[in-house]
Amino acid sequence: MTPASRLAAVALAALLATGAAFAQTAAPAAKTETKTDSAATADKKAPKERSSESLECSKQADAKGLHGKERKKFRSECIKSAKAGTAAPAADKK
């Protein structure tokens, strides 16, 4: 064999070998659900029940048109005072 034919044979073998290396692999098998319906629904977090104080303070904040940080601060103070048994806090001064 001449050096040129050996080089051609090696190149052909390398070309065939790399084709197998870059071939697409099979997709992984789909996961099957083993949980029961009741267990699956128990895993999901249920929304928290809001207290009457929280709802009332939200209504007051809506009536005052508060948004963002001012609303959060107002509701925090309102809920604290409602749980302590005192009246709702006065409007924020700007």
C-alpha positions in Angstrom: 0.0 0.0 0.0 1.2 3.4 -0.8 1.3 6.2 1.8 -1.5 8.0 -0.1 -3.8 5.0 0.0 -3.1 4.5 3.7 -3.9 8.1 4.4 -7.1 7.8 2.4 -8.1 4.6 4.4 -7.4 6.3 7.7 -9.4 9.4 6.7 -12.3 7.3 5.7 -12.2 5.3 8.9 -12.1 8.5 10.9 -15.0 10.0 9.0 -17.1 6.9 9.7 -16.1 6.8 13.4 -17.0 10.5 14.0 -20.4 10.0 12.4 -21.4 7.6 15.1 -20.0 9.9 17.8 -22.2 12.8 16.6 -25.4 10.7 16.1 -28.4 11.9 18.0 -29.1 9.9 21.2 -32.5 8.5 22.0 -34.8 10.8 24.0 -35.1 9.9 27.7 -38.2 7.9 28.6 -41.2 10.0 29.9 -41.6 10.0 33.6 -44.8 8.4 34.8 -46.8 9.7 37.6 -46.8 7.4 40.6 -48.5 9.7 43.1 -52.2 9.4 43.7 -54.5 12.4 43.0 -54.9 13.2 46.7 -51.2 13.1 47.2 -50.6 15.4 44.2 -53.1 17.9 45.4 -51.6 17.8 49.0 -48.2 18.7 47.6 -49.5 22.0 46.1 -49.6 24.8 48.6 -53.0 26.0 49.4 -53.5 29.8 49.6 -53.3 31.1 53.1 -56.5 32.2 54.8 -56.4 36.0 55.4 -57.4 37.2 58.8 -60.2 39.6 59.4 -57.6 42.2 60.5 -55.7 41.8 57.2 -58.8 42.1 55.1 -60.0 45.2 57.0 -56.6 46.9 56.7 -56.5 46.1 53.0 -59.9 47.8 52.6 -58.7 50.9 54.5 -55.5 51.0 52.3 -57.7 50.8 49.2 -59.9 53.6 50.4 -56.8 55.8 51.0 -55.4 54.8 47.5 -52.1 53.6 48.9 -49.7 51.6 46.8 -46.3 50.1 47.0 -44.2 50.8 50.1 -46.7 53.2 51.6 -49.4 50.5 51.4 -47.1 47.8 52.9 -46.1 50.1 55.8 -49.7 51.1 56.5 -51.0 47.5 56.4 -48.2 46.4 58.7 -49.0 49.1 61.3 -52.7 48.6 60.9 -52.5 44.8 61.5 -50.2 45.2 64.5 -52.6 47.7 66.1 -55.6 45.6 65.3 -54.1 42.6 66.9 -53.2 44.7 69.9 -56.8 45.8 70.2 -56.2 49.5 69.4 -57.7 51.7 66.7 -56.3 51.8 63.2 -53.3 54.0 62.7 -53.7 57.6 61.5 -53.0 58.5 57.9 -49.3 58.8 56.9 -48.0 62.3 56.8 -45.9 63.3 53.7 
